[in-house]
Amino acid sequence: MRDRAMGVLFVLSGVFFVAGILDPPILPTWGGSAAAVMATASAHRTAWFASTWLITLSIVAGLAAVELLVRTLGTDLARVGRSLYLAGSALGLTSVTYDLSVTSTLLGAPRLPGWYVGVQHWADGLGTAYFALLAPAAMGCIAVAILRTRALPRWTGYVFLIATVVLLGQYAAFRGALPFPQFLAFIAMGIAALVHRTPAALSPGPEPVELATGD
C-alpha cells in the first residue's frame, strides 16, 4: 500500500511540474526578465495562475512522496536526504507563495513598484536554492540509500544519481537550473513504485513428523 501511494505521489509531482512548465502561454517567459514575465502573466492570467498552482502542487506531492520513500528505505543517509529535501521544499514553497500572494496583485499594473524587481529576484533565488542545490543533494543521498538497500530496483537509484549530476552541472554552468531532470526522475520512480512488488515471505512448511522407533 505504501509503494502504491508513493508511486502515485511521485507521478503526480512530475506530471504537475511538466504541465505547469509547458503551459503554452507561459512557456516562453521562463528565464525572461521580470517585466516580460509580468506582461505575459497579465495577458494570460488564467494560464499564469494554473502554472503557478501546478508547480505548487508538484512541490507538495514530491515532498510527501520523498517522505514515504525514506520510510521505505529506513537508513540514516536517506533521512539526511529527507532533511535536505524538506528544507528545499520550504524554500520552493516560499517562492511560489510570494508569487501567489504578491505578484498576483500586480498583474495588469501600469508600472511595477521599484521594490518589486529586487524582491522578485530574492524569491527566485529561493527557488534556485531548492531546484538547483538542495533537491539534487537530497536525491543523491536517497540514490545511494536505494543502491545500498535494494528496497527498490537499482535502476531507480541510478536515475536519481543522473538527475543529481545534471542539476548540479546546470547550476555550475549557468548559476541556475531548469529542474526537468528532477521531475522526470520522479515520474520514473513513481512508475517503478507502482509496478514494484515486494516478494511475499515464504510461509513455513509443515514441521517434520518424527517417526517413532521401537527399542
ROTINU-947677 format. One record per atom (N, C-alpha, C): z, y, x; residue number from 1. Coordinates in steps of 0.05 Angstrom, whole numbers, plus 5000, padded with zeros to 4 digits. Each point is the difference from the previous one (the first is absolute). Layout:
+------+------+------+-----+
:   c3 :   c2 :   c1 :  nr :
+------+------+------+-----+
:    Z :    Y :    X : NUM :
...
+------+------+------+-----+
% end
This chain:
+------+------+------+-----+
:   c3 :   c2 :   c1 :  nr :
+------+------+------+-----+
: 5000 : 4976 : 5017 :   1 :
: 5000 : 5024 : 4983 :   1 :
: 5000 : 5025 : 5017 :   1 :
: 5016 : 5000 : 5022 :   2 :
: 5000 : 5023 : 5018 :   2 :
: 4973 : 5005 : 5013 :   2 :
: 4987 : 4978 : 5009 :   3 :
: 4974 : 5003 : 5012 :   3 :
: 4980 : 5012 : 4980 :   3 :
: 5002 : 4992 : 4975 :   4 :
: 4981 : 5010 : 4980 :   4 :
: 5004 : 5030 : 4996 :   4 :
: 5026 : 5008 : 4997 :   5 :
: 5006 : 5029 : 4996 :   5 :
: 4992 : 5016 : 5024 :   5 :
: 5006 : 4989 : 5024 :   6 :
: 4992 : 5014 : 5024 :   6 :
: 4970 : 5003 : 5002 :   6 :
: 4986 : 4979 : 4994 :   7 :
: 4970 : 5001 : 5001 :   7 :
: 4989 : 5021 : 4981 :   7 :
: 5010 : 5001 : 4976 :   8 :
: 4990 : 5019 : 4980 :   8 :
: 5006 : 5029 : 5010 :   8 :
: 5024 : 5004 : 5011 :   9 :
: 5007 : 5027 : 5010 :   9 :
: 4982 : 5009 : 5023 :   9 :
: 4995 : 4981 : 5019 :  10 :
: 4983 : 5007 : 5023 :  10 :
: 4972 : 5007 : 4990 :  10 :
: 4989 : 4983 : 4982 :  11 :
: 4973 : 5005 : 4990 :  11 :
: 4999 : 5027 : 4986 :  11 :
: 5020 : 5005 : 4983 :  12 :
: 5000 : 5026 : 4985 :  12 :
: 5002 : 5024 : 5019 :  12 :
: 5017 : 4997 : 5021 :  13 :
: 5003 : 5022 : 5019 :  13 :
: 4973 : 5006 : 5013 :  13 :
: 4986 : 4979 : 5009 :  14 :
: 4974 : 5004 : 5013 :  14 :
: 4979 : 5011 : 4981 :  14 :
: 4999 : 4989 : 4976 :  15 :
: 4979 : 5009 : 4981 :  15 :
: 5006 : 5028 : 4990 :  15 :
: 5025 : 5007 : 4995 :  16 :
: 5006 : 5027 : 4992 :  16 :
: 4992 : 5020 : 5021 :  16 :
: 5006 : 4994 : 5026 :  17 :
: 4993 : 5018 : 5021 :  17 :
: 4970 : 5004 : 5003 :  17 :
: 4985 : 4978 : 5000 :  18 :
: 4971 : 5001 : 5003 :  18 :
: 4988 : 5016 : 4977 :  18 :
: 5010 : 4994 : 4975 :  19 :
: 4989 : 5015 : 4977 :  19 :
: 5006 : 5030 : 5002 :  19 :
: 5024 : 5006 : 5010 :  20 :
: 5008 : 5029 : 5002 :  20 :
: 4983 : 5014 : 5021 :  20 :
: 4995 : 4987 : 5022 :  21 :
: 4985 : 5013 : 5022 :  21 :
: 4970 : 5002 : 4992 :  21 :
: 4989 : 4980 : 4987 :  22 :
: 4972 : 5000 : 4994 :  22 :
: 4993 : 5013 : 4974 :  22 :
: 5019 : 5014 : 4987 :  23 :
: 4994 : 5015 : 4976 :  23 :
: 4977 : 5020 : 5007 :  23 :
: 4977 : 4997 : 4987 :  24 :
: 4975 : 5014 : 5010 :  24 :
: 5004 : 5030 : 5003 :  24 :
: 5011 : 5015 : 4981 :  25 :
: 5001 : 5029 : 5004 :  25 :
: 5019 : 5008 : 5023 :  25 :
: 5020 : 4983 : 5006 :  26 :
: 5020 : 5007 : 5020 :  26 :
: 4992 : 4990 : 5028 :  26 :
: 4983 : 4979 : 5001 :  27 :
: 4994 : 4987 : 5025 :  27 :
: 4990 : 5020 : 5022 :  27 :
: 4983 : 5019 : 4994 :  28 :
: 4990 : 5018 : 5022 :  28 :
: 5022 : 5018 : 5011 :  28 :
: 5023 : 5003 : 4987 :  29 :
: 5020 : 5019 : 5009 :  29 :
: 5018 : 4989 : 5021 :  29 :
: 5001 : 4974 : 5004 :  30 :
: 5019 : 4989 : 5020 :  30 :
: 4994 : 5010 : 5028 :  30 :
: 5020 : 5012 : 5012 :  31 :
: 4996 : 5012 : 5027 :  31 :
: 4990 : 5028 : 4999 :  31 :
: 4995 : 5011 : 4976 :  32 :
: 4990 : 5027 : 4998 :  32 :
: 5023 : 5021 : 5001 :  32 :
: 4992 : 5025 : 5000 :  33 :
: 5020 : 5022 : 5001 :  33 :
: 5015 : 5002 : 4974 :  33 :
: 5023 : 5013 : 5000 :  34 :
: 5016 : 5003 : 4976 :  34 :
: 4985 : 5015 : 4979 :  34 :
: 4984 : 5020 : 5007 :  35 :
: 4985 : 5015 : 4981 :  35 :
: 4979 : 4983 : 4987 :  35 :
: 4986 : 4983 : 5015 :  36 :
: 4979 : 4983 : 4989 :  36 :
: 5013 : 4979 : 4982 :  36 :
: 5022 : 4989 : 5008 :  37 :
: 5014 : 4980 : 4983 :  37 :
: 5008 : 5013 : 4973 :  37 :
: 5012 : 5024 : 5002 :  38 :
: 5009 : 5013 : 4975 :  38 :
: 4977 : 5007 : 4982 :  38 :
: 4978 : 5008 : 5012 :  39 :
: 4976 : 5007 : 4983 :  39 :
: 4990 : 4976 : 4985 :  39 :
: 4998 : 4978 : 5014 :  40 :
: 4991 : 4975 : 4987 :  40 :
: 5020 : 4990 : 4980 :  40 :
: 5026 : 5001 : 5007 :  41 :
: 5021 : 4991 : 4981 :  41 :
: 5000 : 5017 : 4975 :  41 :
: 4996 : 5026 : 5003 :  42 :
: 5000 : 5018 : 4977 :  42 :
: 4976 : 4994 : 4982 :  42 :
: 4977 : 4993 : 5012 :  43 :
: 4977 : 4994 : 4984 :  43 :
: 5001 : 4972 : 4987 :  43 :
: 5016 : 4982 : 5012 :  44 :
: 5002 : 4973 : 4990 :  44 :
: 5029 : 4992 : 4997 :  44 :
: 5014 : 5013 : 4982 :  45 :
: 5029 : 4996 : 4998 :  45 :
: 5007 : 4971 : 4993 :  45 :
: 4986 : 4989 : 4981 :  46 :
: 5007 : 4973 : 4991 :  46 :
: 4996 : 4980 : 5023 :  46 :
: 4978 : 5003 : 5015 :  47 :
: 4996 : 4982 : 5023 :  47 :
: 5021 : 5004 : 5021 :  47 :
: 5008 : 5025 : 5005 :  48 :
: 5020 : 5006 : 5021 :  48 :
: 5027 : 4987 : 4992 :  48 :
: 5008 : 5004 : 4975 :  49 :
: 5026 : 4989 : 4991 :  49 :
: 4998 : 4969 : 5001 :  49 :
: 4978 : 4989 : 4991 :  50 :
: 4997 : 4970 : 5000 :  50 :
: 5002 : 4990 : 5029 :  50 :
: 4987 : 5013 : 5018 :  51 :
: 5000 : 4991 : 5028 :  51 :
: 5028 : 5002 : 5012 :  51 :
: 5014 : 5022 : 4995 :  52 :
: 5027 : 5004 : 5011 :  52 :
: 5019 : 4980 : 4988 :  52 :
: 4999 : 4995 : 4974 :  53 :
: 5018 : 4980 : 4988 :  53 :
: 4994 : 4972 : 5009 :  53 :
: 4974 : 4994 : 5004 :  54 :
: 4993 : 4973 : 5010 :  54 :
: 5012 : 4995 : 5028 :  54 :
: 4998 : 5021 : 5017 :  55 :
: 5012 : 4997 : 5027 :  55 :
: 5030 : 4998 : 4999 :  55 :
: 5012 : 5015 : 4982 :  56 :
: 5030 : 4998 : 4996 :  56 :
: 5007 : 4971 : 4992 :  56 :
: 4986 : 4990 : 4980 :  57 :
: 5006 : 4972 : 4990 :  57 :
: 4995 : 4980 : 5022 :  57 :
: 4980 : 5005 : 5017 :  58 :
: 4994 : 4982 : 5022 :  58 :
: 5023 : 4999 : 5020 :  58 :
: 5012 : 5023 : 5006 :  59 :
: 5022 : 5000 : 5019 :  59 :
: 5024 : 4985 : 4988 :  59 :
: 5006 : 5005 : 4974 :  60 :
: 5023 : 4986 : 4987 :  60 :
: 4996 : 4970 : 4999 :  60 :
: 4976 : 4991 : 4992 :  61 :
: 4994 : 4972 : 4998 :  61 :
: 5001 : 4987 : 5028 :  61 :
: 4990 : 5014 : 5020 :  62 :
: 5001 : 4989 : 5027 :  62 :
: 5028 : 4997 : 5010 :  62 :
: 5017 : 5019 : 4994 :  63 :
: 5028 : 4998 : 5009 :  63 :
: 5014 : 4976 : 4987 :  63 :
: 4995 : 4996 : 4974 :  64 :
: 5012 : 4977 : 4986 :  64 :
: 4990 : 4974 : 5012 :  64 :
: 4974 : 4999 : 5006 :  65 :
: 4988 : 4976 : 5011 :  65 :
: 5011 : 4993 : 5027 :  65 :
: 5004 : 5021 : 5017 :  66 :
: 5011 : 4996 : 5027 :  66 :
: 5029 : 4989 : 4998 :  66 :
: 5015 : 5011 : 4981 :  67 :
: 5027 : 4990 : 4995 :  67 :
: 5000 : 4970 : 4994 :  67 :
: 4983 : 4991 : 4982 :  68 :
: 4999 : 4972 : 4993 :  68 :
: 4991 : 4983 : 5024 :  68 :
: 4981 : 5011 : 5015 :  69 :
: 4990 : 4985 : 5024 :  69 :
: 5022 : 4996 : 5020 :  69 :
: 5015 : 5021 : 5005 :  70 :
: 5022 : 4999 : 5020 :  70 :
: 5021 : 4980 : 4991 :  70 :
: 5006 : 4999 : 4974 :  71 :
: 5019 : 4980 : 4990 :  71 :
: 4990 : 4972 : 5005 :  71 :
: 4973 : 4996 : 4997 :  72 :
: 4989 : 4974 : 5005 :  72 :
: 5002 : 4992 : 5029 :  72 :
: 4994 : 5020 : 5018 :  73 :
: 5001 : 4994 : 5029 :  73 :
: 5028 : 4996 : 5010 :  73 :
: 5018 : 5018 : 4992 :  74 :
: 5029 : 4997 : 5006 :  74 :
: 5008 : 5002 : 5029 :  74 :
: 4984 : 5015 : 5016 :  75 :
: 5007 : 5003 : 5029 :  75 :
: 5009 : 5028 : 5006 :  75 :
: 5014 : 5004 : 5022 :  76 :
: 5008 : 5027 : 5008 :  76 :
: 4977 : 5018 : 5005 :  76 :
: 4979 : 4989 : 5013 :  77 :
: 4976 : 5017 : 5006 :  77 :
: 4987 : 5009 : 4974 :  77 :
: 4999 : 4982 : 4980 :  78 :
: 4988 : 5008 : 4974 :  78 :
: 5017 : 5022 : 4987 :  78 :
: 5026 : 4998 : 5003 :  79 :
: 5018 : 5021 : 4989 :  79 :
: 4996 : 5027 : 5014 :  79 :
: 4995 : 4999 : 5026 :  80 :
: 4993 : 5025 : 5014 :  80 :
: 4975 : 5012 : 4988 :  80 :
: 4980 : 4983 : 4996 :  81 :
: 4975 : 5009 : 4987 :  81 :
: 5005 : 5012 : 4973 :  81 :
: 5018 : 4988 : 4984 :  82 :
: 5006 : 5011 : 4974 :  82 :
: 5012 : 5028 : 5003 :  82 :
: 5018 : 5004 : 5019 :  83 :
: 5013 : 5026 : 5003 :  83 :
: 4979 : 5021 : 5008 :  83 :
: 4982 : 4993 : 5018 :  84 :
: 4979 : 5018 : 5007 :  84 :
: 4982 : 5007 : 4977 :  84 :
: 4994 : 4980 : 4984 :  85 :
: 4982 : 5004 : 4977 :  85 :
: 5014 : 5017 : 4979 :  85 :
: 5026 : 4995 : 4996 :  86 :
: 5015 : 5016 : 4981 :  86 :
: 5000 : 5029 : 5008 :  86 :
: 5005 : 5006 : 5025 :  87 :
: 5000 : 5028 : 5010 :  87 :
: 4973 : 5012 : 4996 :  87 :
: 4979 : 4985 : 5007 :  88 :
: 4973 : 5011 : 4997 :  88 :
: 4993 : 5005 : 4971 :  88 :
: 5008 : 4982 : 4982 :  89 :
: 4994 : 5003 : 4972 :  89 :
: 5014 : 5025 : 4989 :  89 :
: 5024 : 5005 : 5009 :  90 :
: 5014 : 5024 : 4991 :  90 :
: 4985 : 5025 : 5008 :  90 :
: 4989 : 5001 : 5024 :  91 :
: 4984 : 5023 : 5009 :  91 :
: 4974 : 5002 : 4983 :  91 :
: 4987 : 4977 : 4996 :  92 :
: 4975 : 5000 : 4984 :  92 :
: 5005 : 5010 : 4972 :  92 :
: 5022 : 4991 : 4987 :  93 :
: 5006 : 5008 : 4973 :  93 :
: 5008 : 5030 : 4999 :  93 :
: 5013 : 5010 : 5021 :  94 :
: 5006 : 5028 : 5002 :  94 :
: 4974 : 5017 : 5000 :  94 :
: 4980 : 4990 : 5015 :  95 :
: 4975 : 5014 : 5002 :  95 :
: 4985 : 5001 : 4973 :  95 :
: 4998 : 4978 : 4986 :  96 :
: 4986 : 5000 : 4975 :  96 :
: 5016 : 5015 : 4978 :  96 :
: 5027 : 4999 : 5003 :  97 :
: 5016 : 5015 : 4981 :  97 :
: 4996 : 5030 : 5002 :  97 :
: 4996 : 5009 : 5025 :  98 :
: 4994 : 5028 : 5004 :  98 :
: 4973 : 5007 : 4986 :  98 :
: 4981 : 4982 : 5003 :  99 :
: 4974 : 5006 : 4987 :  99 :
: 5003 : 5001 : 4970 :  99 :
: 5015 : 4981 : 4989 : 100 :
: 5003 : 4999 : 4971 : 100 :
: 5017 : 5022 : 4988 : 100 :
: 5019 : 5010 : 5016 : 101 :
: 5018 : 5020 : 4990 : 101 :
: 4993 : 5029 : 5007 : 101 :
: 4986 : 5003 : 5023 : 102 :
: 4993 : 5027 : 5010 : 102 :
: 4970 : 5005 : 4999 : 102 :
: 4985 : 4983 : 5014 : 103 :
: 4971 : 5004 : 5001 : 103 :
: 4988 : 5001 : 4972 : 103 :
: 5010 : 4983 : 4982 : 104 :
: 4990 : 4998 : 4973 : 104 :
: 5003 : 5027 : 4985 : 104 :
: 5020 : 5016 : 5006 : 105 :
: 5005 : 5025 : 4987 : 105 :
: 4981 : 5022 : 5009 : 105 :
: 4986 : 4995 : 5023 : 106 :
: 4982 : 5020 : 5012 : 106 :
: 4971 : 4994 : 4994 : 106 :
: 4995 : 4978 : 4986 : 107 :
: 4972 : 4994 : 4994 : 107 :
: 4988 : 5022 : 4982 : 107 :
: 4977 : 5010 : 5009 : 108 :
: 4988 : 5022 : 4984 : 108 :
: 5009 : 5027 : 5007 : 108 :
: 5020 : 5003 : 5018 : 109 :
: 5010 : 5027 : 5007 : 109 :
: 4978 : 5015 : 5015 : 109 :
: 4996 : 5026 : 4995 : 110 :
: 4979 : 5015 : 5013 : 110 :
: 5004 : 5002 : 5030 : 110 :
: 5025 : 4999 : 5009 : 111 :
: 5006 : 5002 : 5029 : 111 :
: 5025 : 4984 : 5006 : 111 :
: 4999 : 4985 : 5023 : 112 :
: 5023 : 4984 : 5007 : 112 :
: 5021 : 5018 : 5013 : 112 :
: 5025 : 4995 : 4994 : 113 :
: 5022 : 5016 : 5014 : 113 :
: 4999 : 4996 : 5030 : 113 :
: 5009 : 5019 : 5014 : 114 :
: 4999 : 4999 : 5030 : 114 :
: 5016 : 4977 : 5011 : 114 :
: 5022 : 4992 : 4986 : 115 :
: 5017 : 4979 : 5010 : 115 :
: 4988 : 4972 : 4996 : 115 :
: 4981 : 4998 : 4981 : 116 :
: 4991 : 4973 : 4992 : 116 :
: 4988 : 4984 : 5022 : 116 :
: 4982 : 5012 : 5015 : 117 :
: 4986 : 4985 : 5021 : 117 :
: 5019 : 4987 : 5020 : 117 :
: 5020 : 5016 : 5008 : 118 :
: 5019 : 4990 : 5020 : 118 :
: 5017 : 4977 : 4989 : 118 :
: 5009 : 5003 : 4975 : 119 :
: 5017 : 4979 : 4988 : 119 :
: 4983 : 4975 : 4994 : 119 :
: 4975 : 5005 : 4992 : 120 :
: 4982 : 4977 : 4994 : 120 :
: 4995 : 4984 : 5026 : 120 :
: 4997 : 5015 : 5022 : 121 :
: 4996 : 4986 : 5026 : 121 :
: 5024 : 4983 : 5007 : 121 :
: 5024 : 5011 : 4994 : 122 :
: 5025 : 4984 : 5004 : 122 :
: 5001 : 4975 : 4983 : 122 :
: 4992 : 5003 : 4974 : 123 :
: 5000 : 4978 : 4982 : 123 :
: 4979 : 4979 : 5009 : 123 :
: 4977 : 5009 : 5009 : 124 :
: 4980 : 4981 : 5010 : 124 :
: 5011 : 4985 : 5025 : 124 :
: 5016 : 5014 : 5016 : 125 :
: 5012 : 4987 : 5024 : 125 :
: 5018 : 4978 : 4992 : 125 :
: 5015 : 5003 : 4978 : 126 :
: 5017 : 4978 : 4991 : 126 :
: 4983 : 4976 : 4992 : 126 :
: 4978 : 5004 : 4987 : 127 :
: 4982 : 4978 : 4993 : 127 :
: 4989 : 4987 : 5025 : 127 :
: 4993 : 5016 : 5020 : 128 :
: 4990 : 4989 : 5025 : 128 :
: 5021 : 4983 : 5014 : 128 :
: 5025 : 5009 : 5000 : 129 :
: 5021 : 4985 : 5013 : 129 :
: 5003 : 4972 : 4986 : 129 :
: 4996 : 5000 : 4974 : 130 :
: 5002 : 4974 : 4986 : 130 :
: 4976 : 4982 : 5006 : 130 :
: 4976 : 5011 : 4994 : 131 :
: 4976 : 4983 : 5002 : 131 :
: 4992 : 4993 : 5029 : 131 :
: 5004 : 5019 : 5018 : 132 :
: 4990 : 4996 : 5028 : 132 :
: 5020 : 4989 : 5019 : 132 :
: 5026 : 5003 : 4994 : 133 :
: 5021 : 4991 : 5019 : 133 :
: 5019 : 4980 : 4989 : 133 :
: 5015 : 5007 : 4980 : 134 :
: 5022 : 4983 : 4990 : 134 :
: 4989 : 4975 : 4986 : 134 :
: 4980 : 5003 : 4983 : 135 :
: 4989 : 4976 : 4987 : 135 :
: 4988 : 4980 : 5019 : 135 :
: 4983 : 5009 : 5019 : 136 :
: 4990 : 4980 : 5019 : 136 :
: 5021 : 4987 : 5018 : 136 :
: 5021 : 5016 : 5008 : 137 :
: 5021 : 4988 : 5016 : 137 :
: 5015 : 4979 : 4983 : 137 :
: 5004 : 5006 : 4975 : 138 :
: 5013 : 4980 : 4982 : 138 :
: 4983 : 4975 : 4997 : 138 :
: 4974 : 5004 : 4996 : 139 :
: 4982 : 4977 : 4997 : 139 :
: 4999 : 4983 : 5025 : 139 :
: 5002 : 5013 : 5023 : 140 :
: 5000 : 4985 : 5025 : 140 :
: 5025 : 4982 : 5002 : 140 :
: 5023 : 5011 : 4993 : 141 :
: 5025 : 4983 : 5000 : 141 :
: 4997 : 4977 : 4980 : 141 :
: 4990 : 5006 : 4976 : 142 :
: 4998 : 4979 : 4980 : 142 :
: 4979 : 4979 : 5008 : 142 :
: 4979 : 5009 : 5014 : 143 :
: 4979 : 4981 : 5009 : 143 :
: 5012 : 4980 : 5019 : 143 :
: 5016 : 5009 : 5019 : 144 :
: 5012 : 4982 : 5019 : 144 :
: 5019 : 4981 : 4986 : 144 :
: 5015 : 5010 : 4980 : 145 :
: 5018 : 4983 : 4985 : 145 :
: 4985 : 4978 : 4985 : 145 :
: 4976 : 5007 : 4989 : 146 :
: 4984 : 4980 : 4986 : 146 :
: 4991 : 4979 : 5020 : 146 :
: 4991 : 5008 : 5023 : 147 :
: 4990 : 4981 : 5020 : 147 :
: 5022 : 4982 : 5010 : 147 :
: 5025 : 5010 : 5001 : 148 :
: 5022 : 4984 : 5010 : 148 :
: 5010 : 4980 : 4979 : 148 :
: 5002 : 5009 : 4975 : 149 :
: 5012 : 4984 : 4979 : 149 :
: 4979 : 4981 : 4987 : 149 :
: 4975 : 5009 : 4999 : 150 :
: 4979 : 4986 : 4986 : 150 :
: 5007 : 4996 : 4971 : 150 :
: 5015 : 5019 : 4989 : 151 :
: 5006 : 4998 : 4971 : 151 :
: 4976 : 5005 : 4983 : 151 :
: 4980 : 5014 : 5012 : 152 :
: 4974 : 5005 : 4987 : 152 :
: 4978 : 4992 : 5020 : 152 :
: 4976 : 4997 : 4991 : 153 :
: 4978 : 4993 : 5018 : 153 :
: 4999 : 5018 : 5025 : 153 :
: 4995 : 4988 : 5023 : 154 :
: 5000 : 5016 : 5025 : 154 :
: 4980 : 5022 : 5000 : 154 :
: 4977 : 4996 : 4986 : 155 :
: 4980 : 5020 : 5001 : 155 :
: 5009 : 5027 : 4987 : 155 :
: 5020 : 4998 : 4982 : 156 :
: 5010 : 5025 : 4988 : 156 :
: 5015 : 5016 : 5022 : 156 :
: 5013 : 4987 : 5018 : 157 :
: 5013 : 5014 : 5022 : 157 :
: 4980 : 5014 : 5018 : 157 :
: 4978 : 4986 : 5005 : 158 :
: 4979 : 5012 : 5017 : 158 :
: 4986 : 5024 : 4986 : 158 :
: 4997 : 4997 : 4974 : 159 :
: 4988 : 5023 : 4984 : 159 :
: 5019 : 5024 : 5003 : 159 :
: 5026 : 4996 : 4997 : 160 :
: 5018 : 5023 : 5003 : 160 :
: 4999 : 5011 : 5028 : 160 :
: 4998 : 4983 : 5020 : 161 :
: 4999 : 5009 : 5028 : 161 :
: 4974 : 5017 : 5004 : 161 :
: 4978 : 4991 : 4990 : 162 :
: 4975 : 5015 : 5003 : 162 :
: 5002 : 5027 : 4987 : 162 :
: 5011 : 5001 : 4975 : 163 :
: 5004 : 5025 : 4986 : 163 :
: 5018 : 5019 : 5016 : 163 :
: 5021 : 4988 : 5013 : 164 :
: 5018 : 5016 : 5016 : 164 :
: 4985 : 5013 : 5023 : 164 :
: 4985 : 4985 : 5014 : 165 :
: 4985 : 5010 : 5024 : 165 :
: 4980 : 5022 : 4991 : 165 :
: 4986 : 4995 : 4978 : 166 :
: 4980 : 5019 : 4991 : 166 :
: 5013 : 5027 : 4992 : 166 :
: 5022 : 4998 : 4985 : 167 :
: 5014 : 5024 : 4991 : 167 :
: 5011 : 5016 : 5023 : 167 :
: 5013 : 4986 : 5019 : 168 :
: 5011 : 5015 : 5023 : 168 :
: 4978 : 5010 : 5017 : 168 :
: 4977 : 4986 : 5002 : 169 :
: 4977 : 5009 : 5015 : 169 :
: 4988 : 5025 : 4988 : 169 :
: 4999 : 5001 : 4973 : 170 :
: 4990 : 5024 : 4987 : 170 :
: 5017 : 5024 : 5006 : 170 :
: 5026 : 4996 : 5000 : 171 :
: 5018 : 5022 : 5005 : 171 :
: 4997 : 5010 : 5029 : 171 :
: 4998 : 4981 : 5019 : 172 :
: 4997 : 5007 : 5028 : 172 :
: 4974 : 5016 : 5004 : 172 :
: 4979 : 4993 : 4986 : 173 :
: 4974 : 5013 : 5004 : 173 :
: 4998 : 5026 : 4985 : 173 :
: 5011 : 5001 : 4975 : 174 :
: 4994 : 5023 : 4982 : 174 :
: 5025 : 5014 : 4991 : 174 :
: 5024 : 4991 : 5008 : 175 :
: 5025 : 5012 : 4991 : 175 :
: 5002 : 4998 : 4969 : 175 :
: 4990 : 4979 : 4990 : 176 :
: 5001 : 4995 : 4971 : 176 :
: 4989 : 4973 : 4994 : 176 :
: 5002 : 4991 : 4975 : 177 :
: 4989 : 4974 : 4993 : 177 :
: 4993 : 4999 : 4971 : 177 :
: 4977 : 4989 : 4994 : 178 :
: 4993 : 4994 : 4973 : 178 :
: 5008 : 4971 : 4996 : 178 :
: 5020 : 4995 : 4984 : 179 :
: 5014 : 4973 : 5000 : 179 :
: 4986 : 4978 : 4985 : 179 :
: 4974 : 5000 : 4999 : 180 :
: 4986 : 4977 : 4988 : 180 :
: 5009 : 4973 : 5012 : 180 :
: 5002 : 4998 : 5027 : 181 :
: 5008 : 4974 : 5011 : 181 :
: 5026 : 4989 : 4989 : 181 :
: 5019 : 5018 : 4995 : 182 :
: 5026 : 4991 : 4989 : 182 :
: 4997 : 4988 : 4973 : 182 :
: 4985 : 5014 : 4983 : 183 :
: 4999 : 4990 : 4972 : 183 :
: 4980 : 4978 : 4996 : 183 :
: 4980 : 4998 : 5017 : 184 :
: 4983 : 4976 : 5000 : 184 :
: 5016 : 4976 : 5009 : 184 :
: 5018 : 5004 : 5020 : 185 :
: 5018 : 4978 : 5008 : 185 :
: 5019 : 4993 : 4978 : 185 :
: 5009 : 5019 : 4984 : 186 :
: 5018 : 4995 : 4977 : 186 :
: 4985 : 4982 : 4980 : 186 :
: 4975 : 5007 : 4994 : 187 :
: 4985 : 4983 : 4981 : 187 :
: 4997 : 4972 : 5010 : 187 :
: 4994 : 4997 : 5026 : 188 :
: 4998 : 4973 : 5012 : 188 :
: 5026 : 4985 : 4998 : 188 :
: 5022 : 5014 : 5006 : 189 :
: 5027 : 4987 : 4998 : 189 :
: 5006 : 4993 : 4972 : 189 :
: 4993 : 5017 : 4981 : 190 :
: 5005 : 4994 : 4972 : 190 :
: 4985 : 4975 : 4990 : 190 :
: 4975 : 4998 : 5008 : 191 :
: 4984 : 4976 : 4992 : 191 :
: 5012 : 4975 : 5013 : 191 :
: 5008 : 5002 : 5026 : 192 :
: 5012 : 4977 : 5013 : 192 :
: 5026 : 4992 : 4986 : 192 :
: 5016 : 5019 : 4992 : 193 :
: 5026 : 4993 : 4987 : 193 :
: 4995 : 4987 : 4973 : 193 :
: 4979 : 5009 : 4986 : 194 :
: 4994 : 4989 : 4974 : 194 :
: 4990 : 4971 : 5001 : 194 :
: 4985 : 4994 : 5021 : 195 :
: 4989 : 4973 : 5002 : 195 :
: 5018 : 4981 : 5016 : 195 :
: 5019 : 5012 : 5015 : 196 :
: 5017 : 4984 : 5017 : 196 :
: 5020 : 4984 : 4984 : 196 :
: 5003 : 4975 : 5006 : 197 :
: 5019 : 4983 : 4987 : 197 :
: 5018 : 4987 : 5021 : 197 :
: 5026 : 5004 : 4997 : 198 :
: 5019 : 4988 : 5018 : 198 :
: 5001 : 4970 : 4993 : 198 :
: 4996 : 4983 : 5020 : 199 :
: 5001 : 4971 : 4995 : 199 :
: 5027 : 4992 : 4987 : 199 :
: 4998 : 4984 : 4980 : 200 :
: 5024 : 4991 : 4987 : 200 :
: 5015 : 4981 : 5018 : 200 :
: 5026 : 5002 : 5001 : 201 :
: 5016 : 4982 : 5017 : 201 :
: 4997 : 4971 : 4990 : 201 :
: 4998 : 4982 : 5018 : 202 :
: 4998 : 4973 : 4992 : 202 :
: 5025 : 4990 : 4988 : 202 :
: 4998 : 4988 : 4977 : 203 :
: 5024 : 4990 : 4986 : 203 :
: 5009 : 4975 : 5014 : 203 :
: 5026 : 4996 : 5003 : 204 :
: 5010 : 4977 : 5015 : 204 :
: 4993 : 4974 : 4985 : 204 :
: 4992 : 4981 : 5014 : 205 :
: 4993 : 4974 : 4988 : 205 :
: 5025 : 4985 : 4992 : 205 :
: 4996 : 4978 : 4986 : 206 :
: 5024 : 4984 : 4992 : 206 :
: 5014 : 4989 : 5024 : 206 :
: 5026 : 4999 : 4998 : 207 :
: 5016 : 4989 : 5022 : 207 :
: 4993 : 4971 : 5004 : 207 :
: 4998 : 4991 : 5024 : 208 :
: 4994 : 4972 : 5005 : 208 :
: 5023 : 4982 : 4989 : 208 :
: 4991 : 4978 : 4988 : 209 :
: 5020 : 4981 : 4989 : 209 :
: 5006 : 4980 : 5021 : 209 :
: 5025 : 4998 : 5005 : 210 :
: 5009 : 4981 : 5022 : 210 :
: 5004 : 4973 : 4987 : 210 :
: 4985 : 4980 : 5010 : 211 :
: 5002 : 4973 : 4989 : 211 :
: 5025 : 4987 : 5010 : 211 :
: 5013 : 4987 : 4981 : 212 :
: 5025 : 4986 : 5007 : 212 :
: 4993 : 4974 : 5014 : 212 :
: 5015 : 4994 : 5020 : 213 :
: 4995 : 4975 : 5015 : 213 :
: 5026 : 4984 : 5001 : 213 :
: 4997 : 4975 : 4997 : 214 :
: 5023 : 4983 : 5001 : 214 :
: 5010 : 4995 : 5028 : 214 :
: 5026 : 4992 : 5002 : 215 :
: 5011 : 4995 : 5026 : 215 :
: 4989 : 4973 : 5011 : 215 :
+------+------+------+-----+
% end
